């Protein structure tokens, strides 16, 4: 973790001083190229899949509770996780809409 934190600090310093020449930077230690646009899309895609999985798990636990196959604390934990996930998704959506509206209101 310390190495990646130091790498991040170095990247910010290089960007601030104009020493970066390409959008795709080589990740230290792995030797792979990373395109920031693709990694952001992958991050969003992964978060969407995780949110969907959390909601599906909550539904499954609720159905198991109805049939008596699940413990109460498991159901409460799954429903709480689903609630937090839903609030997070709604908050991210609201911020995205707000940013879009802000861009639309910019003078051209």
Secondary structure, DSSP 8 states (H G I E B T S, - for coil): -HHHHHHHHHHHHHHHTT----SSEE-TTT--EE-HHHHHHHHHHHHHHHHHHHHHHHHHHHHHHHHT-S-HHHHHHHHHHHHHHHHHHHHHHHHHHHHHHHHHTS--
